[in-house]
């Protein structure tokens, strides 16, 4: 197998928990590598694996993610052309991604993103009849892998939008159900919600425009001539809140049109009318209606009613007992089968201009600065995988804290580090000097305390990454012995990759700071 690898001269098959030291030749080979994670896909199993994680430190990094399914999926779709087997592996991969814990999915996705970077340029294949018959076949295999994985990551984006972020409503759920089961009866629930919300908004508009009420002859015909100043504060606050709700639902609906609805139809039109047009109308009419009220209690009741109308389509699925989790996941698996058929029919020798539409071709990397196993969070062992915030606390040193989202304090423009000396052939090198340049230009330095025994020092060789990155694993004692980061040398690719691969959420403030770098 060694002779069949693209760069077999530099191959170092060590697990991160192996105790033997590197040889001088191996150390020289490692020095020629960058730190971006790569994948090696083989035709046959070797020690139970068919996909090897290649880091700066080894070609056989220990991994907990099920990369073997990726190889089986690619091999069945492109090499053996067994459609039944390929679709089976596709559903297995999708189901696995659906059921993985958040951290397990993130570690799987970032490692794959690194391998798919630059149109699969970070993925190599064993040259054999069982995988790539010749080196000329490798570019086609890389492109096919990108297209096949695109099917999965597109579905994960929809799953995150509808289920993880709870942005489903009756129109989107009915769309998923009717596309999967073709149940026409379910369509009536969407029509009911649309008609009810439209009717309620229409009645409010008629009430405001006519200025009359069959049961209350004291309300003036033209309330602008005689409105109630006491209601002005409530009208302003209700209007402000209604506008916030409107802007949120408009943004959410436009995103749904982009990632969920694939064609113009009745359901998408109802969703647009209810969640784009009606909220704006309700904000306008609600302001006028409350301003014209005479009774305080009536004004409060009208405010409650106005705020309830936009929520009808969101609450109806729960009232009707819809299982959104089952509906969405079955829909995504069904859609993945259709997309798979389209991918297998595509000529993979794409022109350069056509490649720009494939998002997984963007440059994005997973970097193992220290040698460690690829895995998600294991609280019992103190092992974490999540964004880390870096802050300088006055008179109290540097503080590096885990975060559930990517904040501005997580964003690093440059990472520089120097390994410790004293154990030059160690398979688990540690970092003695670390310099982090944040997105605002602030430099934060972490340097080990001088060793009183004189055995351990800091190398004069400085390694660095420049672009936009976050730390995903950080642990230290005297030295930093666990450090893993992800990000891109291309700043524009950072947000695209986080959205495309459904990675950690990026706060609004962090997104604003990133856009300033464009």
N, C-alpha and C positions, 0 to 999 in steps of 0.2 A: 504493500500500500504506500510506503514511503516514496517510491519512485513514481507513483501516479499522481502526486500532488504538485500543484503549480509552482510552489517555492519550497521544494522538499529540502533544499540545503539548509534552510533556516528553521526547520520543524523542531519543536521542543515539546514533547508530550509529557507534561508534568501536571498532576493535580495540585491544587493550591495547598492541600494538606500533606503533601509528600515531604519527608524530612531531609532527603538528600540535598546536597548543595549543587548549584549549577557548575558545570565545567567552564573552563576559560573560553572554549569555543562557543558554548551556549551563551555565555555573557556577551560575547562580541556580536552574536546573532541578534540577541535581544536589543542591543544598542541601536540597531538599524531600524527598529520598528517604531511606528507611532503608537498612540495609546487608544485609538478607536477600535472598538470591538468588531470582530468579523465572524462570519460563519463558514464552516466547511461542511458540505453535504456529500455523503458517500453513497455508493450503490449498495453496499452490503454492511451488515452490522459489524461493529468492532467493539468488543467489551460491552455489548448491549446498547451502544449508541450508533445512530446513523447521521447525527448532526453534532459537530464539535464546535464549541465556543472558543474562539481564538482571541486572546487578549495580548497585551504587551508582554505578559509574563509567561504565557504558555499557549500551546495549541489545543490543550485539552482541559480547559477550565471546568471545574465542577459546576454543574447546573441542575437546578430543581425543576425548571420549566420543561414542558413536554414538546421539545423541538422535533422529536422524531415524527410526530404527526404532520409537521410541515413538510418534511422530506417525503413521507408516504403520499401526501396530497399532491405534491409536485410530480413525483415519479408516476403515479397512476394517471395523472392528467396529461402529462407530456411525453413520458418515456414509453410506458406500456400501453397507454391510451385505453385504460380500463375505466370507462365512465362510471360504472356502478361503484367500483372501489374508490374512485376519486370523490364522488359525491358523498359516500359514506365517511370518508376522512374529513370532508368539508363540514358536514354536520357535526362530527365529533369535535373538530376544532371550535366551531361556533358555540356548541353547547358547553365546552370547556371554558371558553372565554366568558360566557354568560354566568357560569357558576363559580368562577374563581373569586377569591377575596380581592379587594381592591389592590392591595400591595402585590399579590401574586400576578394579577393581570398587568400591573404597571411594569414589573420587572420583565415579564414576557414580552410586552409591547416595545419597551425601550431597546431590548436586545435585538428584536426583529427589525425595529426601525433602523438600528445601526447597520445591520446586514443588508437592508434594502436601500440604504443611502446611495445616492448617485446611480439610480436605476439598477440596483443590485450589485454595484461595483465592489461592495465589501463582502460578497459571498463567492466562495470558490467551490468547485466541484471536483470530485475524484474523476480522473480520466480513465474511464472503463466502459465496457459495453452496457453495464447496468446503470450508468448515470450519464456521463458525457463521453461519447465515443472518441472525440478529439477536441483539441483546444478551440477549434473553429466553432464548435457547438455551444461553448460557454456563454457568449453574448445572448444567444437566443434563450438559453435556460434562465439566465438572469432576468431578462425581460418577461418571460412567462411567469417566473416566480413573483415578480412585482404585480402583474395583472391578476394572478390568482389570489394573492394576499390582499389586493385591493377589494375584492369581493367581501372578505371578512371584516376589514377595518371600516368599510362603509356601513356595514350592518351594526358594528359596535357604536358608531356615531349616532345612529338612529336609536339604538337601545339606551344609550346615555341620555339622549334628549327626551325620550318618552317615559322611560322608567326611572332612571337614576335621578333625573332632575324633575320628575313628576310634571312634565309639560304636555300631558295628554289631555284631550277633551273628547266629547262625544263624536265630533266629526273625524278626528284623527283615528280614534279607536274603530269606528265603523269602517273607515277606509281600510285599515289593516285587516279587519274581519272579512269584509266583502272581497278584498283582493285574494284572501286565502281560501275562504269557504264558499264564496259566491252566494251568501245568504242575502236575498233581497229584503226579507222581513226586517233585518236589522237596520236597513236604510230608513225605515219609518221613525225610529227613535231620533235620528239626526234631523229629519224633517220637523218632528214635533218640537225639538229644542229651538230650531231656527225660527219656526213660525211663532212660538211663544215669545221669544226675545224680540223679534221684529214687531209683533203686535203690541207688547208693552211699551216699546220705544215710540211707536206710532201714536199710541194713546197719550203719552206724555207730551209729544210734540203738538198734538191737537189741543190738549188742555192749555198749553202755554200760548199757542198762537191765537186761539179763540178767546181765551181769558174768561170763559164761562164754565159753569158747572151746574148740571141739572138739579143738584141737591143743595146748592149753596148760592143763593141769589145776591149775597152781600159782596162777593168778589167782583171788583171793577172790571169792566170790559177791556180797558186799556190800563194794565197795571203800571206801565211806565209813568202814567200821570199821577199815580197814587200808590207807589210801592211802600213797603214797610222797612224803614232804615234799621230797625232792631234786628232784622234777619240778615243784614249785610255780612257780619262776621261768619255766621254759619254757611252762608252761600259761598263766600270766598274759600273757606277751608274745604268745603265739599268739592268745589271746582278744582282746587289744587290737587286734592287726593284723586279725583276722577281723571285728571290729566296724567298723573303718575301711573295710574292703572292702565290708561289708554296707551301710553308710550311703551309700557312693559308688554302688553298684549300684542301691540303692533310689531314690536321687535321679535317677539316669540313666534308670531304667525308667519312673518316673512322668513324666519329661519326654518320653520316647518315646511314652507313651500320649497325651500332650497334643498333640504336633505330628505324629506319624506315623500311629498307628492311628486310623482314622475310625469304626470300629464294634467292638463286642465280638465276639470270635471265638475259635477254638481257639488260634491263634498268640499272641494277646495274653494269654490265660489262662496258657499255658505260660511265656511271658516273665515274667509276674508271679510265678508260683510259683517258677520257677528263680532269679530275680534279686531277689526280695523276701523270700519265706518261707524258702527253703533256706539262704541265707547266715546268717540269724539262728539257724536250727536248727544249722548247722555250727559256729557260734561257741560255742553252748551245749554241744553234744555233744563238740566238740573239746576244750574245757577239761576236761571230766570224763574223757575218754578218756586224755589225756596225763597227767593227775594220777594215773591208776590204773596207769600203766606201771611195770614193774620194770626193764626194760632201757633204758639211755640211747639206744642206737642205734635201738631200736624206737620210742622217743618222737620222735626226730628224723625217722624215716621216716614216722611217722603225721602229724607236723606238715606235712611236704611234701605228703603225700597230701591232707590237709584243705585246703590252700591251692590245690591243683590242681583240685579238683572244681568250684568256681565258674567256672573259666576254660575249661571244656570247650566251652560254647556260643560263646565268643568265638574259640577257636582252630579250631573245626571248619570254618568256611568256607574258611580257608586250606588246611587239610588236604585238603578235597574239591576244591580248585582253583576256587572261585567267584571270578569277577571282580566284586568289589563295586562298582567304579567304573562298569562298564557296566550292571549290574543297577539301581543306584540312579538313574542318569541317565535310562535308558530308562523306568523307573517314573515319574519326575518329569515327563517330557514327556508320557507317557500320561495321568497325573493332571491335568496342566494343560489337556489337551483337554476332559476332563470338567468341570473347574471353569469353563472358558471357556463351555461350553454353559449352565451354571447362571447365570453372570453375564449373558449376553445375554438370558436369560429373565426377569431381575429388573426390576421396575418401578423405574427410577432416581429417581423422585420419592419418596424415602424420608422417613419421619417422623423427627423429631429423635431420638426414643428409639431408633430403629433404627440411626441413624448412629453411635451410641456404640460399636457392635461393630466398626466399621471402624477398625483401628489406624492406617492411614496418614492418617487425618484429624487426628491429634494435631499439636500445634504443635512444629515442629522446623525449624531453619534452617542453611543454609550461608552463611557471611558472608565476603565478600572485602573485607578492610579496606584492602588496597592493590590496585591494578589489575594483574591478571595473567591468564595463560591457565589454563583449567581442564585439569588433566592429572594423571596419577599420578606416581610416582617415576621420575626419570631420573638415575641415579647419575653418568653421564658429565658431566652439566651441573651437578651439585651440587644438584639440585632434589629435595626430599623431600616425601612426603605420608604422615604418620603422627602419632600423638600425641606431644606434646612435654612433657617434665617441666620444671617451673620450681622452682629451689631457690636459696636464699641461702647461699652458702658464706662462713663467717666469714673476714673480712679479705681475701677474694679476689673479692668482688663477686657478681654474679648468674650463675647457670649454667642454660642452657636446652639440654636434651639430648633427642634423639629416643628414643622408646620403642616397643616392639612391642605393648604393651598399655596400657590406660588405668589408671594408678596414681593414688593420692591426690595425688601431686605434679603430675598433669596437670589436675586439676579446678580450675576458676576460677569464682568466684562473680560477679566483676565485671571487666570489661576497659575501661580508659579510655585514650584516646590523643589526641594532638595532632599535626597534620601540620606539616611544616617550611614556612617562608616563604622568599621569594626567587624562587620559581618558581610563582606563583599559578595559571598557566594550563597547568601540566604535565599530560599525560595519565597520568603515572605518579607520583603523589604519594608522598612518603616520610613516615615517622613519626619525629618528633624526640623525643617524650615518650610513654612507655608505662608505665602503672600496672596491675599485675595483682594482684587480690585472690584469694588461694587459698581453698580450701574451709574451712580452719581460721581464716580471718580475717587471715592474714599478708599484708601489703602489700609488693609488690616493685616497685621503680621502675627504669626504664631511661631515661636522659635523655642526649641527644647532648652532646658536648663543645662548648663555645662556639667558634664559627667565628671565627678570628683575622682573616679578611678582612672580616667584618661583613656578608657577602651572605646567609648562611643563618641563619635564626632559628627559633623555635618559635611557632606560632600560639597566640593566647590562647583560641581556641575548642576546647572539650573535647568529644569524642564518647565515647559509652559504650554498653556492653551489660551487662545484669544478668540473672542467672538461673543457669544452670550450663553451662559451655562447656569445650572443650579447643582448644588450638591445633593445627592440622593441617599448617600450613606456616609456617616461620619462617626468615628469613635477613636478616642485617644486615651493614653495614660501619660507616660513621660513623652511619648512620641505619638504621632497619628498612625495607627496601624490598620484602620479601615477607611478608605476614601474612594467613593464612586461618584461620578458626575454624569450628567447628560446635557446635551445642548447642541449648538451649531456654530461653526465658524462664520456662517452667514446669518446675520441678525434677522433678516426678513424671514428666514426659514424656521426660526424658533417657534413663533406663534402658530404657523401653519402646521408644523409637526405636532404640537401639543393638541391642536384641534382635530387633526386628521386621525391621529392614533388614540384619541380619547384618553389622554393622560390627565394629570392633575389640573384642577381648575386654576386659572390665572385671574387674579383680582383685577377689577376695573382700573385701579390706580397703577398696577404693574403693567397692564396693557398700554395705558397712556404713556408711561415712561419708555416702553419699548418702541412705540410708534415715533417717539421723538428722535430715535436713532436712525430712522429710515432716511 
